[in-house]
Amino acid sequence: MSGATVVDVAEDDPAEPLSLHAARPPAAMDPADVVTAEAFARVGLMGNPSDGFFGRTVAATISNFKASVTVWPDRSPAGARGRVTLAPHPVFDAAVFANVAQASAVAAREGYSGGTRLLSACLHRLYRLLSERGVLPADAASRGFVAKWHTTIPRQVGLAGSSAILTAFVRAMLAFWGLAGRPELLEKAGLGPEGGPSFVLAVETEELGISAGLQDRVAQWWGGVVAMDFARERVEASGAGVYRPLPVAALPGLFLAYAPDPSDSGRIHAPVRQRWLEGDAVVTRGMSDIAACAAEVEGMLDGPVDDGAAMAERGHSLAELMSRNFGLRRSLFGDASLGRANLRMVEIAVETGAAAKFPGSGGAVVGVVDVVGMAAAGSLAADAVPGKGSPMSDYELAVAAGAEALRRAYAAEGFVCVMLRPTA
């Protein structure tokens, strides 16, 4: 498996390689010496996929799913000599199975890449960067450590699982080396608010050959709801866009639906990119129109509302823009590219009176619990929609009822549907 763990075991410090799957800090270790960092799943709320075409997006991180990395000092004799252990995950990096049927089942469900390769590539590039910038602590080479990772982010559903692992690992290592919370050193290293996402992207694209863009890394590095403008002039000049946080309280009720065992994620989008590179007017205009949806949402979410009826109308307006964003994407890429299961998830939302779009590359949909639209479609009682001057609690009750209707509709066709919890 690529990214396999390499452990230098000294003769005076024997170790059983398989025990790495269950690696954990020693019980006697001071908790202050153990660092744990997290990064949350990302949903593209509006504007994607124009982020890959010098467009604009609005994205949010959600606490429903996250990746975490824990790093602690290796107190063994080998650790004192600087040993580094990247502990394989017991499931995602499994190398020993009960039988061939289990090996096949795990490969089918989890794929072949694992996460240790991500940590290995990231550590290589981070060490090189900090060394070149004169920021790496002098004792880094002699401070052995163990790093382990975990994730609850579903695979292949477009929630930026790989970049979440990388972002969490960078945060953990910066904290372990005493650099977290020191903005002057982070800026010197090129790991500030703008440089951090670009570093994570470089690990994926340049070290691992993963096709990716800045949106996911910006959302996860910043956290919360972020508006992003990837204007060509700015990105080509600095390697970064213009990023602006938006208030989480401004968001209406959101949901996520996905296939528990994604197998129909559509086809490669290369033809659209090639057409764009060739200056195709249809693709260029389409991406511009998708970016305009994000600009409109950025203005819409500039501030929260404290009236239930106003929030319900905001949700209805956001739903209309989501439908427009998805329609533009569909017209550019075509149904064969998007995948039948993905299209069906959008259709279920529309049939209930809500709206949905892809949060990323496919495999899931993010949508608005549009209580106005759902009442009009008969999925929600008309009197459930908050009237003018209603408190926010009335809106929240309507969203809960709408979310339950959506959950039932998706479950009836084998999909999972959950309400989203955006992070602050």
N, C-alpha and C positions, 0 to 999 in steps of 0.2 A: 504494500500500500504506500502511496506517495506520502511523504511527510512522516515516515515511521520514526518512533522515538529512539534516540541513541543515548545510552546510559554508560558512562565510564565508571565501572565498579572497581574500586580499589580492593586489593587483597585483604586489607584490614577492615573492610566495610562491605561484606557480602550482601547481596540483595537478590531477591527472587523477582525477575522481570515482570511476571504476571501480577505481582502485588501492586504494581503501578496503577492498575485499573481501579484499585480501591484506595489510592493515595489520599491522605488527609493529614493536616497538621498534627504533630504529637500532642497528646492530651496535656502534657506539662508545659507546652509552649505558651508564652505570654500572648494573650489575644491581641495586644497592641502591635505585635510583630507580624501578624497575619493581615494581609491586604486582600479585600474583595472589591471588585469593581463590576458594574453592570452597564448594559446598554440595551435599550428596548427596541422591540419591533417597530418598523416604520410603515405608515400607510400614506400613499400619495393621494391627497384629497382632491387636488385639481391641477391640471396643466400637464401631467405626464401623458405621453412620453416626450413632450417638447423639451424637457431638460437635456436630452441628448442631441438637440438640434438648436442650441442657443436660444431656448425659450424661457418660460417662467413656470414655476410650480408653487403650490402650497402643500406642505406635508406635515404630518404629526407623528410623534412617538406615542405608543400605547403600552400601558402597564399590563395588559392581558398576557403578553409574551415577552420574554427577555433572555438575553445571554449573560452569563456571569463568568468571571475568571478570578480564581483565588491563587495568590502567590504567598509563599512563606519561605523563610530562610532554611537552608539545608544545614543542620547543625552537625552532621556527620563529619568524619575526617575528610572524606572526599568533598563534601560541601565547603569545608574550610579552604580547600584548594580551588574552589570556584565551580564545582560541578553544577551543571544545569540539567534539570529533569523536566521535560514536557510530558506530563502524565497523559496517557491515552484515555479517552472516554470509554467507559465500560460497554456502551452500546454503539455509539457512532464511530468509534475506532476499534471495535471488537476484532480480535484476532484468534480467539479460541471459542469454539461453539460446541454444544452438546452433541450435535450430529449434523450431517450434511443438509438435512431439511431445515434446521434452524439457521445454518449459514446462508442458505438460499433465501429464506424468509427475511432475514436481517438485511441482506444485500438488496432485495426487492423493495423493502420499505425505506431503508436509510441511504441507499446509494453506495458509492465506493470511495468518496473523497475524504470523509471524516473532517475533524477540525484541527488535528495536530499539525497538519501541513500549513494551516493558516497561522498558527502560533509560530511555527518554525520560520516561515517567510517573514512574518512581522518582526520577530526578534532580530533576525539578520539585518533587516533594513533599519530598524530602530537603533540598534547598536552602531551601525555604520554612520547614521545621521548624527546621533549625539556625539560620537567620537569626532567627526569632521567639524562639528560646530563648537567643540570645546565645552560641552555641557555634561558629558558623561562623568559621573562621580569617579574619583581616582581609585576607589576600592571596588568598583563594579566587577572587575575581572576576578577578584578573590572572594566575592560574596555569592556563594552558591545558593541556588534557590530551586524550589519545586513550583511548577505552575499547573493547575488543573482547570478545566473548563466544563461548562454545562450550558445547555440551552433548552428552552421550552418553545422556541419559535418553530412552527410547522415548516417542513421542508417543501420546496417547490411551489409555494403559494404566493410568491412576490412580496414577502414581508421583510426582505433585506436581512436574512439570517446570518449570512457569512460576514457582512460588514459589522453586524452587531457583535459577533465574537471578536473580531479584530479591534473594534473600538473599545470593548471592555478590556482586552489584553493590553492595549496601549495605556489606558488609564491605570490599570493595575501596576504595570511596570514603572510608569512615571511616579506613582505613589511609593512603590518599593524602593526606588532610587532617590526618593526625597525631592522630586522635582514638581510634584503636584502642588498647586497653590502658590507657585512662584512664577507669576506671569512674565516677568522680565526674562527668565531663563527659557520659558516655553516659547516666547516670541523669538528669542535668539536661535532656538532650535527649529523654528518654523512650524511649531505645533500650537499656535494660538487659535483663536476662533475661526480664522480663515484658512490657516495652514493645516490644521489638524485633519479636516475632512479630505484635503488634497493628499495628505500623507497616506491615509487609509486607502484612498482610491489607487494610489501608486503601488501599494502592496498588492492589491488585487490585479491591476492591469499589467504592471511591469514585472512583478515577481511570479505571479501565478497564472497570468494569461487569461484572467476572467474579464469578460466584456462587462463594463459597468460605467456609471456616470456619477456625478457629484451629489445628486439629490439625496440619496439614501444616507451617505456619509455626513452630509451637512445636518440632516434631521437628527441623526443619532448623536453627533458630536455636540450639537446645541441643545437638543431635547425640547419637548413641548411642541408648539405649533410654529412653523417657520415659513415665511414667504421668501422665495428665492428668485432672483433675476440673473439669468445666465447669458446676458448680452454678449455677443461675440467679441466686441472690442475689449471688454473688461476681462473675459475669460482668457482670451489669447494673450493679453498683456500681463496678467497677474496669476493665471491659473486658478482663479477663484471668481465667484459671482458676488452679487450684493445680497446679503442676507438680513432679514428683519423678523424678530420674534413677534408673534401675535398672541393676544390673550386667550388662554384655554377656555375661559368662561364664556367666550363669544361663540363657541361651537354649539350647534343643536345636537340632538341625540343621534349617534352614529352606530352602525352595526357592521359586522364583518361576517361573510359567509365563505366557506371553503369546503373543498372535498377532502375527507379524512385520508384518502389514498389517491392523491392526484396522479392521473396518468394521461390526461389530455390537456396539455398546456399550450397547444398550438404549434405553429411552425416558426422557423427562424425569420426574423424581420429584415434580413439583409437586403432584399429587393427595394424596400422603401428607403433605406439609408442610401443605397446606391443611386436611386432616383433623386434624392435630395442633394447628394454630392454633385450630381450632374446638372443641378439647377432646375429640376422639374417644377414647373409653376404650380401644379396641383398640390404636390407634397409641400412645397414652400409655403403656400397659402394656408394649407391645412394645419401645419404646425404653428403658424402665426395665429390662427383662429383658436387653437387649443391653448396657446399661451395667453391669449386674451381672456379666456375663461378664468385663469389663475389670477390675472390682474383684477378682474371684477370681484373675485372672492376675497382677495386681499383687502380691498376697500370695504367689503361687506363685514369682514371680521375685525375691523379696526377697534371695535369696542363692544363690551357685553351689553345685554339688555336685561332689565329686571321685571319685565312684563311677560306673562305667559303667552298672550296673543301675539305679541311682537316676535317672540322667539319661534312660535309656530310658523309665522309668515317667513321668518328668516330661513327656517328649515325648508319650507316650500320653495323659496328662491334658490337655495343651495341645491336642492334636488333637481330643479330645472337646469341648472348649470352642469350638474353631474351628467344628466342625460345628454346634454349638448356635447360635453367633452367626450363621452363614450361614442356618441354618434359620429363625431368627426374622426375618432380613432378607427372606428369600424369601417368607415368609408375609405380610409387610406390603406388599411392592412387587409381588409377582406375577411370573410367568415372563416375560411380555411386556415388562415394564419392565427386567428384568435382561439379557435378550438370550440367544439360543440358544448362541452361541459361548462366552459367559461361563459359562453353565450346564454346557456340555460340559467345560470345563476343570475345574470342580469335580467332575464325575462321574468323570473319569479318575483324579483323586486318590483318590476313594472306592473305585473299582474295584481299585486297587492296594493298598488297605488303609491309605492315608494319609488326610489331611484337608486341606481348603483353603477359603479364603474370599476375598472381594475385598479387596485392599489399599487401595482407594480407591473411585472411582466406577464402575469396571468396565474391561474390556479386558485384565485380568490377574488371576491368583489368587496369593495367598501361602499356603504350606502348611507343614506339619510333616512331615519325613521320620520318620514314626512307625514305628520298626523293630518294635515289638511288634505293631502292627496289620498291618503288611506281612507279617510272618512268619505271622500267623494267616490272612491272605488268600492265602498261597502265593507272594507276590511276592518273598519273601526266605527263605532257608533258616532253618529253626527254630533251628539251632545258631549262627546268626549273632547272635542276641539275647544281649547280655551277661548273664552270670549274676551272682548276688549276690557282691559283693566284687570284681568285675572292674575292671580299670583303665579309665580314660577312653579309652585307645587302642583298646580293644575296641569301645567305643561308636562311636568315630570311624570304624573300619573298617566297622561295620554301616551307618552313615549313608552312607558312600561307596557301598556296594553298593546300598542303597535308592535313593540319588540316581540311580545309573545305570539302575535299573529304571524310575524315573519319567521320566528323560530319554527312554528308548526309547519308553515309552508315549505321551508327548506328541508326540515327533517323528513317530510313526506316523500322527498326525492333523494334522500340519502346524504344530504349536505349538513354541515355543522353551521350554526348561526349563533353569534354571541354579540352582546352589546359591548361597544368599545369604551375603554377607560383611558382617555388621553392623559399624558403626563404633563405636569406643570413645567 
